[in-house]
């Protein structure tokens, strides 16, 4: 599901259902991170890292520990970059060699409405109006949750490039209606703050793709290197 939203150079590994929350083996330094965590947190931490290690193997690399760094962002072995996500019943990791992309971000959420009051905290008035219009035209998708997920994916792609926090209201997100299949589409997040410089260009927006099926919403952003058209990502 995540893999089909990303370029071919990206390796994505997913786990569903019971496999998405297992006590997978951890390296000692990883076990130390979650030594005092509740069981649910420990299982999610372990299972998503199992996905990441399988992705490393698919890239022809020896599996390594994946420790959280600043603001919890994963610290990847030299030569690769990636993103991880987990929610109830699903987890995934997507990795790519650094020569292929500048950054990437993935997110998955349960395909259900956001809790009351959350949309107002993460979306500007114009974004809420677009969500309302999409909901009226395509009621089979929970567009409020999709907007939230897309902003999470944007942040995960933004942070490795900047080392800075990006508030939900610092990017204006426009979701494109679904494709003919009704379950996939795209989105663009226009930055309302100064974006990162990637190679010879200033990033002003992040483009991504989304999918909605199997009770899940998935979003992904892939940021190319500096030879992409000016103002896009």
C-alpha positions in Angstrom: 0.0 0.0 0.0 2.8 2.5 1.0 5.1 1.2 -1.7 2.8 2.0 -4.6 2.8 5.6 -3.5 6.5 6.0 -3.8 9.1 5.9 -6.6 10.5 2.6 -7.7 13.9 3.2 -6.0 12.2 3.1 -2.6 11.9 -0.2 -0.8 8.8 -0.5 1.4 8.0 -3.3 3.9 4.6 -3.5 5.6 2.9 -5.7 8.2 -0.8 -6.0 8.8 -3.0 -7.3 11.6 -1.3 -9.3 14.4 2.1 -9.0 12.5 1.9 -5.3 13.0 2.3 -5.5 16.8 4.8 -8.3 17.6 7.6 -8.6 20.1 10.3 -8.7 17.3 13.9 -8.9 18.3 15.6 -5.7 19.2 19.2 -4.6 19.5 20.4 -3.9 23.1 20.5 -0.1 22.5 16.9 -0.3 21.1 15.7 -2.3 24.0 17.1 0.4 26.3 14.9 3.0 24.6 11.7 1.2 25.4 12.7 -0.5 28.6 10.0 1.4 30.6 7.5 1.6 27.8 4.0 0.0 28.1 3.5 -3.2 26.2 1.7 -1.6 23.2 4.4 1.0 22.7 7.1 -1.6 22.9 5.5 -3.9 20.4 4.9 -1.1 17.9 8.5 0.1 18.3 9.8 -3.5 17.7 7.5 -4.4 14.8 8.1 -1.3 12.7 11.9 -1.8 13.2 11.5 -5.3 12.0 10.0 -3.8 8.8 12.9 -1.4 8.6 15.5 -4.2 8.8 13.7 -6.2 6.2 13.9 -3.1 3.9 17.6 -2.8 4.6 18.1 -6.4 3.5 16.2 -5.7 0.3 18.6 -2.9 -0.3 21.4 -5.3 0.1 22.5 -3.9 3.4 23.3 -5.5 6.7 20.4 -4.8 9.2 21.3 -2.2 11.8 19.7 -0.6 14.9 17.3 2.3 14.3 17.4 4.6 17.2 15.3 7.7 17.7 17.1 11.0 17.3 16.0 14.6 17.7 12.2 14.9 18.1 12.0 11.2 17.7 13.1 11.1 14.0 14.8 7.8 13.2 18.6 7.9 12.8 19.4 5.8 9.7 22.7 4.1 8.9 25.0 6.1 6.6 24.0 6.0 2.9 20.2 5.5 3.4 17.3 7.6 4.4 13.7 6.5 5.2 10.5 6.9 7.2 8.4 4.7 9.4 4.8 4.6 10.5 2.5 2.5 12.6 -1.2 2.6 13.7 -3.5 -0.1 15.0 -3.2 -3.2 12.8 -0.6 -1.8 10.4 3.1 -0.7 10.3 5.5 0.1 7.5 9.0 1.3 6.8 10.2 2.9 3.5 13.9 3.2 2.8 16.0 4.5 -0.1 19.6 5.1 -0.9 20.6 8.8 -0.4 21.6 9.2 -4.0 18.1 8.5 -5.1 16.1 11.0 -3.1 16.7 14.0 -0.8 14.1 12.9 1.7 10.8 11.0 2.2 8.0 10.7 4.6 5.2 8.2 5.1 2.2 8.0 7.4 -0.7 5.6 8.0 -3.9 6.2 9.9 -7.1 4.3 10.6 -9.7 5.2 8.0 -12.1 6.9 10.3 -13.1 10.4 11.2 -10.8 12.5 13.4 -11.9 13.0 17.0 -14.0 16.1 17.5 -12.1 19.3 17.6 -8.9 18.0 16.0 -9.5 19.3 12.5 -9.9 22.8 13.8 -6.4 22.5 15.4 -4.6 21.2 12.4 -6.4 22.9 9.4 -6.8 26.5 8.4 -10.3 27.7 7.4 -9.5 27.3 3.7 -8.4 23.7 4.2 -11.5 22.9 6.2 -13.6 24.3 3.4 -11.8 22.0 0.9 -12.4 19.0 3.2 -16.1 19.8 3.4 -16.3 20.0 -0.4 -14.5 16.7 -0.8 -16.6 15.1 1.8 -19.8 16.2 0.0 -18.5 15.0 -3.4 -16.8 11.8 -2.3 -18.3 10.7 1.1 -16.6 7.3 1.0 -13.3 8.9 2.2 -12.7 10.5 5.6 -11.0 13.6 4.2 -10.3 15.1 7.6 -8.2 12.1 8.7 -6.5 12.1 5.2 -5.5 15.8 5.6 -4.0 15.0 9.0 -2.1 12.0 7.6 -0.8 14.0 4.7 0.5 16.7 7.0 2.2 14.1 9.1 4.0 12.7 6.0 5.0 16.2 5.0 6.5 16.9 8.4 8.5 13.6 8.2 9.9 14.7 4.9 10.5 18.3 6.0 12.4 17.6 9.3 15.5 15.7 8.0 16.0 18.6 5.5 15.7 21.4 8.1 16.0 20.1 11.6 13.1 22.4 12.5 9.6 21.9 13.7 6.8 22.5 11.1 3.5 23.5 12.6 0.3 22.0 11.1 -0.7 25.5 10.1 2.6 26.4 8.4 1.7 24.4 5.3 -1.5 24.8 3.2 -2.6 21.4 2.1 -4.7 20.8 -1.0 -5.9 17.2 -1.6 -6.7 16.3 -5.2 -9.9 14.2 -5.7 -9.5 10.5 -6.1 -8.4 8.9 -9.4 -10.8 6.7 -11.4 -10.3 3.8 -9.0 -11.7 6.0 -6.2 -9.1 4.9 -3.7 -5.9 6.8 -4.7 -5.0 10.4 -5.4 -2.5 13.1 -4.8 -1.9 16.2 -2.7 0.3 19.3 -2.5 1.4 21.1 0.7 2.4 24.7 -0.1 4.8 26.0 2.6 3.8 29.2 4.4 7.3 29.5 5.9 10.7 29.5 4.2 11.4 26.0 2.9 14.7 24.1 2.8 17.2 24.4 0.0 17.8 21.1 -1.8 20.7 21.3 -4.1 20.2 24.2 -6.4 16.5 24.9 -5.6 14.4 26.3 -2.8 11.6 23.9 -1.9 8.3 25.8 -1.8 5.9 22.8 -1.8 5.8 19.1 -1.1 3.9 16.8 -3.4 2.6 13.5 -2.3 0.2 10.7 -3.0 -2.5 8.9 -0.9 -4.4 5.7 -0.8 -7.6 4.7 1.1 -8.5 1.0 1.4 -8.5 -2.0 3.8 -9.6 0.2 6.6 -6.5 2.4 6.3 -5.4 5.7 5.0 -1.8 5.9 3.7 0.2 9.0 2.6 3.7 9.4 1.2 6.0 12.3 0.1 9.2 11.8 -1.9 11.5 14.7 -2.2 13.8 14.6 -5.3 17.3 16.0 -5.4 18.0 19.5 -6.7 17.6 18.8 -10.4 13.8 18.9 -10.1 11.8 21.9 -11.4 12.1 25.0 -9.2 9.5 25.3 -6.5 8.4 21.7 -6.4 9.2 18.7 -4.2 
